[in-house]
Amino acid sequence: MSVLAVPRDARSAGDESRLSVFADCHCSDPVGLDFCNDFKSKVKDSTSYRLVEHPDAYGIGVHFWCLDLWNGLPGIDKELTGTMSAVSVAFTIYAPDQLPGEVYEDSSVFRVGKDAAEEMSGRILTAVGQLATANKSAFDKIRNPPKAASPVPTATPFVIQ
C-alpha cells in the first residue's frame, strides 16, 4: 500500500471549474484578523471558488488592509480598542501569463464591528461573485485562448526559364 501526498492547494477533480481567489490580508488588529480569517474560511468552503496562497493561472485578488479604529486616538476610552476595524479592500483580476500584473477592478473602505465580521465577510464574497460575473468573458478567454490559425499553405512558385 502506498500513500500519495498532494499539496493542499493542488487542483483536485472538479476543482478546475472553481475560480481562484487570492486573499491578501494586512490586518494586525483583532477585529480585522477575525474578518479576514472569516473571509478566507468562506472562500475555502465555497463551491465556486478556491483559496490560493499566491496569484496562480488566473483569478481574483482581494487585498485587505485593516487597522483598529480607536487605538491610539486621544480622548478615546481604552475600552473601545479592539471593537471596530477600518478595512480597506481592493479587488484585482490576475492572469500572470497573459496580463502585465494584477489589474485593478474596484475598491472600498468600510468599518467592521467585532460582532459584524462574519456578515461583512459574506458581503465581500458576494462582491467577488459580482466581479467574477462581470469578468466572465475575460476569464473564458484566459481559460480557453483562441487557437492560432493554421498556416495557409502557399504555392511554390514555378520559375519559367
C-alpha positions in Angstrom: 0.0 0.0 0.0 1.3 3.4 -0.9 0.3 6.9 0.1 0.4 9.8 -2.4 0.9 13.3 -0.9 -0.8 16.0 -2.8 -0.2 19.7 -2.0 -3.1 21.3 -0.1 -3.8 23.9 -2.8 -3.4 21.5 -5.7 -6.4 21.2 -8.0 -8.5 18.1 -7.4 -11.1 16.5 -9.7 -13.7 19.1 -10.4 -11.6 21.9 -8.9 -10.8 23.3 -12.4 -14.2 24.9 -12.6 -13.6 26.9 -9.4 -12.2 30.4 -9.8 -9.1 31.1 -7.8 -9.3 33.8 -5.1 -6.1 35.2 -3.7 -6.9 36.8 -0.3 -4.0 39.1 0.8 -4.6 40.2 4.4 -2.6 43.0 6.1 -4.6 43.1 9.3 -3.0 43.3 12.7 -6.0 44.3 14.9 -8.2 41.6 16.4 -11.4 42.6 14.5 -9.6 42.9 11.2 -7.9 39.5 11.7 -11.3 37.9 12.5 -12.8 39.5 9.5 -10.0 38.4 7.2 -9.9 34.8 8.6 -13.7 34.5 8.2 -13.5 35.7 4.6 -10.8 33.1 3.9 -13.0 30.4 5.5 -15.9 31.3 3.3 -13.8 31.1 0.2 -12.5 27.7 1.3 -16.0 26.4 2.0 -17.3 27.8 -1.3 -18.3 25.6 -4.2 -17.5 28.4 -6.7 -14.0 29.5 -5.5 -10.8 28.1 -4.3 -8.4 29.9 -2.0 -4.9 30.2 -3.3 -1.7 31.3 -1.5 -0.4 33.4 -4.4 -1.9 34.5 -7.8 -1.9 31.4 -10.0 -3.1 30.9 -13.5 -6.0 33.4 -13.3 -8.4 34.6 -10.7 -9.5 37.5 -8.4 -7.3 39.1 -5.9 -8.8 40.5 -2.7 -6.4 42.8 -0.8 -7.3 43.8 2.7 -5.7 46.5 4.9 -7.2 46.8 8.4 -6.5 48.9 11.5 -8.2 49.4 14.8 -10.4 52.4 14.5 -10.0 53.5 18.1 -6.4 52.6 19.0 -4.2 55.5 19.9 -6.7 58.2 19.5 -6.5 60.9 22.2 -9.6 61.2 24.4 -10.9 57.8 23.4 -11.8 55.3 26.1 -9.4 52.3 26.0 -12.5 50.0 26.3 -13.3 50.8 22.7 -9.9 49.5 21.5 -10.4 46.1 19.7 -14.1 46.7 19.0 -14.0 48.1 15.5 -11.7 48.0 12.5 -11.4 50.3 9.5 -11.0 48.0 6.4 -9.8 48.9 3.0 -10.3 46.3 0.3 -9.0 46.4 -3.3 -10.2 43.9 -5.9 -8.0 42.9 -8.8 -8.0 40.3 -11.6 -4.9 38.5 -12.5 -3.6 36.1 -15.1 0.3 36.1 -14.8 0.8 34.5 -18.2 -1.5 36.9 -20.0 -1.7 40.2 -18.0 1.1 42.5 -17.1 0.3 42.1 -13.4 -2.8 42.4 -11.3 -5.4 44.7 -12.9 -7.4 47.0 -10.6 -11.1 46.3 -10.6 -12.6 48.1 -7.6 -12.0 49.3 -4.0 -13.9 50.3 -0.9 -13.3 51.4 2.7 -15.7 50.4 5.4 -16.0 49.8 9.2 -16.4 46.4 10.7 -17.5 45.9 14.3 -16.4 42.8 16.2 -20.0 41.4 16.0 -20.3 42.1 12.3 -17.1 40.4 10.9 -19.0 37.3 9.7 -21.7 39.4 7.9 -19.3 41.7 6.3 -17.0 38.9 5.0 -20.1 37.4 3.4 -20.8 40.7 1.7 -17.2 40.8 0.3 -17.7 37.3 -1.0 -20.8 38.4 -2.8 -18.8 41.3 -4.3 -16.3 38.7 -5.6 -19.2 36.9 -7.3 -20.3 40.1 -8.9 -16.7 40.7 -10.2 -16.5 37.1 -11.5 -19.7 37.6 -13.4 -18.6 41.0 -14.8 -15.3 39.5 -16.0 -16.7 36.1 -17.2 -15.8 36.7 -20.8 -12.3 37.7 -19.9 -11.8 34.6 -17.8 -13.3 32.4 -20.5 -10.7 33.8 -23.0 -7.9 33.2 -20.5 -9.2 29.7 -19.7 -9.6 28.8 -23.4 -7.4 31.1 -25.5 -8.2 31.2 -29.2 -6.2 28.7 -31.1 -3.7 30.1 -33.6 -4.8 29.7 -37.1 -3.1 27.0 -39.1 -0.7 28.4 -41.6 -2.2 28.6 -45.0 -0.2 26.6 -47.5 1.3 28.7 -50.2 2.1 27.5 -53.7 5.7 27.0 -54.6 6.5 29.4 -57.3 7.4 27.8 -60.6 10.2 29.6 -62.3 9.9 29.8 -66.1 13.2 29.7 -67.8 
